């Protein structure tokens, strides 16, 4: 029995391999150009929502994935997909390039998992299963404070975006990075994006949404991962990381006081744009 099956990773969806134009050029293109072309095609895909595409100027999906080293044919795990911004890029990428796509989802084996979380997982699974020609087969891994470890040496590429603060808040940050180390194949990549606290103003519980690079790197290295590169692709020098409602004051959440508070300037925070974020690349040593 495979480690994925032993951990009850559900495999759903079906559909034929849809290579498209990318496959036609595969035989003659270099690996680097193949990856860039495949990434560009899914980022520009007409299935992506207008709302998601409008955020690309702030999220830099193409540049980020190229920096992290996403390659055709990889087995990908997306951690906490949320609204699916990265899902609509990564799942089609895996399907088009003969890779595999998995997502973490609410832990169905934990009796404390809320009904809302269970329904959210079901809705996410249904959305992807409804378009097998786009998303292909999708695997799901139970994820949470009490979830079993990830299947060992399974994934080439794990992406976690803007989630570390939440793990600090519910005391699962160390577990998360230990899971990533276990789940990655030797040489595999942990791609990480996170709202960045200013030096000396770290929030140990993540309550503002901002975390220092030093804390993230310490968590990853303690788990056995190696930092190999960092990028300023997602930097925003206008973000002071000091807002009345934390990072959620900024777009896209735009949290504001209830009622009409004359001392709160919504335009000021909208002008900042999305947060200043670290973009880090870790690997599991071979």
C-alpha positions in Angstrom: 0.0 0.0 0.0 1.4 3.4 -0.9 2.1 6.0 1.7 -0.5 8.3 0.1 -3.2 5.6 0.4 -2.1 4.8 3.9 -2.7 8.4 4.9 -6.1 8.4 3.2 -5.3 10.8 0.5 -8.4 11.0 -1.6 -8.0 11.0 -5.3 -10.9 12.6 -7.3 -11.6 13.7 -10.7 -10.7 12.2 -14.1 -9.8 13.4 -17.6 -7.4 12.9 -20.4 -4.0 14.6 -20.5 -4.6 17.9 -22.2 -1.2 19.0 -23.5 -2.3 21.8 -25.8 0.3 24.0 -27.5 2.8 23.4 -24.7 3.2 19.7 -25.6 3.7 20.4 -29.3 6.9 22.3 -28.5 8.1 20.1 -25.7 10.4 18.0 -27.9 12.5 21.0 -29.1 12.4 23.5 -26.2 14.9 23.6 -23.4 13.7 22.6 -19.9 13.9 26.2 -18.8 12.0 27.5 -21.7 9.4 24.7 -21.4 8.8 25.7 -17.8 8.5 29.4 -18.6 6.1 28.7 -21.5 3.9 26.3 -19.4 3.8 28.8 -16.5 2.9 31.7 -18.8 0.0 29.7 -20.4 -1.7 28.8 -17.2 -1.2 32.3 -15.7 -2.9 33.7 -18.8 -5.6 31.0 -18.9 -9.1 32.3 -19.7 -10.5 30.1 -16.9 -9.0 32.3 -14.3 -11.4 34.8 -12.8 -11.1 38.5 -13.6 -10.8 39.2 -9.8 -7.8 36.9 -9.6 -6.1 38.3 -12.7 -6.6 41.8 -11.3 -4.3 40.8 -8.4 -1.5 39.5 -10.6 0.2 42.9 -10.6 0.6 42.6 -6.8 1.0 38.8 -6.5 3.4 38.3 -9.5 2.5 34.6 -10.1 4.6 34.1 -13.2 7.8 35.7 -11.7 7.3 33.9 -8.4 6.9 30.4 -9.9 9.9 30.9 -12.1 11.9 32.1 -9.1 10.8 29.1 -7.1 11.7 26.7 -9.9 8.4 25.0 -10.8 9.0 22.5 -13.5 6.8 20.4 -15.8 5.9 17.0 -14.5 6.3 17.8 -10.8 4.2 16.4 -8.0 2.8 19.6 -6.4 1.2 20.1 -3.0 -0.7 23.4 -2.4 -1.1 24.2 1.3 -4.4 25.8 2.4 -5.7 26.8 -1.1 -8.2 29.2 0.4 -10.0 31.0 -2.4 -8.1 29.2 -5.1 -5.9 31.9 -6.5 -2.9 29.6 -6.8 -5.1 26.5 -7.4 -6.3 27.8 -10.8 -2.6 28.1 -11.8 -1.0 25.0 -10.3 -3.7 22.4 -10.9 -3.9 23.1 -14.7 -0.1 23.3 -14.8 0.2 19.9 -13.4 -2.5 18.5 -15.6 -1.0 20.0 -18.8 2.6 18.8 -18.0 1.9 15.2 -16.9 2.5 16.2 -13.2 0.3 15.6 -10.2 -1.6 18.2 -8.1 -2.6 17.7 -4.4 -4.1 20.2 -2.0 -4.3 20.2 1.8 -7.9 20.2 3.1 -9.8 20.1 6.4 -8.9 17.1 8.4 -11.9 14.8 8.1 -10.4 12.4 10.8 -10.4 15.1 13.5 -13.7 15.2 15.3 -13.0 18.8 16.3 -13.0 19.9 12.6 -16.0 22.3 12.3 -18.9 21.6 10.1 -18.1 24.8 8.2 -14.6 23.5 7.4 -16.0 20.2 6.2 -18.5 21.9 3.9 -15.8 24.2 2.6 -13.7 21.2 1.7 -16.6 19.5 0.0 -17.3 22.6 -2.0 -13.7 23.0 -3.1 -13.5 19.3 -4.1 -16.7 19.7 -6.1 -15.5 22.8 -7.9 -12.4 21.0 -9.1 -14.1 17.7 -9.9 -16.6 19.6 -12.1 -13.9 20.4 -14.6 -11.7 17.4 -15.1 -10.4 18.5 -18.4 -8.9 21.6 -16.8 -7.8 20.3 -13.4 -7.2 16.6 -14.0 -7.0 14.2 -11.1 -6.8 16.1 -7.8 -5.5 14.5 -4.6 -6.4 15.8 -1.1 -4.4 15.5 2.1 -5.9 15.9 5.5 -4.4 19.0 7.2 -4.6 20.5 10.6 -3.3 20.7 14.1 -3.8 17.0 14.7 -3.5 15.7 11.2 -1.2 12.8 10.4 2.3 13.6 9.0 2.5 14.1 5.2 3.4 11.0 3.2 7.2 10.7 3.2 9.3 11.7 0.2 6.3 12.3 -2.0 6.3 15.9 -3.4 8.6 17.8 -5.7 7.1 21.2 -5.0 5.2 22.5 -2.0 3.7 25.9 -2.1 2.5 27.8 1.0 1.3 31.4 0.6 0.4 33.8 3.4 -0.3 31.1 6.0 2.6 31.1 8.5 0.9 33.7 10.8 -2.1 31.4 11.2 0.1 28.5 12.2 1.8 30.6 14.8 -1.6 31.6 16.2 -2.8 28.0 16.6 0.5 26.6 17.7 1.1 24.4 14.6 4.0 26.2 12.9 6.6 23.7 14.0 4.4 20.8 12.9 3.8 22.4 9.5 7.5 22.8 8.7 8.2 19.3 10.0 5.5 18.0 7.7 7.0 19.9 4.7 10.4 18.3 5.4 8.9 14.9 5.6 6.7 15.2 2.6 9.3 16.6 0.2 11.5 14.4 -1.9 15.2 14.9 -1.4 16.0 18.0 -3.5 12.3 19.0 -3.4 11.3 22.7 -3.1 9.3 24.5 -0.5 8.0 27.7 -2.1 7.0 30.3 0.6 5.3 33.6 0.4 4.4 35.5 3.6 3.4 39.0 4.9 6.7 40.4 6.2 7.1 42.1 9.6 9.7 44.8 9.9 13.0 43.8 11.7 12.6 44.0 15.4 8.8 44.1 15.3 8.1 40.4 15.0 4.6 39.1 16.1 5.2 35.8 17.8 1.6 34.8 17.6 1.0 36.2 14.1 -2.0 38.3 15.2 -1.3 41.1 12.8 -0.7 38.7 9.8 3.0 39.8 9.6 5.9 37.5 10.5 9.6 38.3 10.3 11.8 36.6 7.8 14.1 35.5 10.6 11.3 33.6 12.3 10.2 31.9 9.1 13.8 30.9 8.3 14.4 29.6 11.8 11.3 27.4 11.6 12.2 26.0 8.3 15.9 25.3 9.1 15.0 23.8 12.5 12.8 21.3 10.6 15.8 20.4 8.4 15.1 22.5 5.3 17.8 24.7 3.6 17.2 28.3 2.5 18.7 28.5 -1.0 17.3 31.8 -2.3 15.2 34.8 -1.4 13.6 37.4 -3.7 12.0 40.8 -3.5 9.5 40.0 -6.2 6.6 40.6 -3.8 8.2 43.5 -1.8 6.1 46.6 -1.2 8.2 49.5 0.3 5.0 51.5 0.9 3.7 48.9 3.5 4.7 49.9 7.0 3.3 46.7 8.4 1.7 48.8 11.2 -2.1 49.1 10.6 -5.1 49.2 12.8 -6.5 45.9 11.6 -3.1 44.3 10.8 -2.5 43.1 7.2 -6.3 42.8 6.7 -6.5 46.6 6.7 -5.0 46.5 3.2 -6.4 45.2 -0.1 -7.9 42.8 -0.8 -9.6 42.4 2.6 -9.9 46.1 3.3 -11.1 45.7 6.9 -12.4 49.0 8.3 -14.1 50.3 11.5 -17.8 49.8 11.9 -19.8 52.9 11.1 -18.3 56.2 10.0 -15.0 56.8 11.8 -13.7 60.3 10.8 -10.2 59.3 12.0 -9.9 56.3 9.7 -8.6 57.1 6.2 -9.6 54.3 3.9 -7.9 55.8 0.9 -4.6 55.9 2.7 -4.5 52.1 3.1 -5.9 51.4 -0.4 -3.0 53.5 -1.8 -0.5 51.2 -0.2 -1.8 48.2 -2.1 -1.3 44.6 -1.1 1.2 43.8 1.7 5.0 43.7 1.7 5.9 40.0 1.4 8.9 37.8 1.7 9.4 35.3 -1.1 11.6 32.4 0.0 12.9 29.2 -1.6 13.9 26.2 0.6 14.9 22.7 -0.4 15.2 19.4 1.4 18.9 18.4 1.2 19.6 15.4 -0.9 
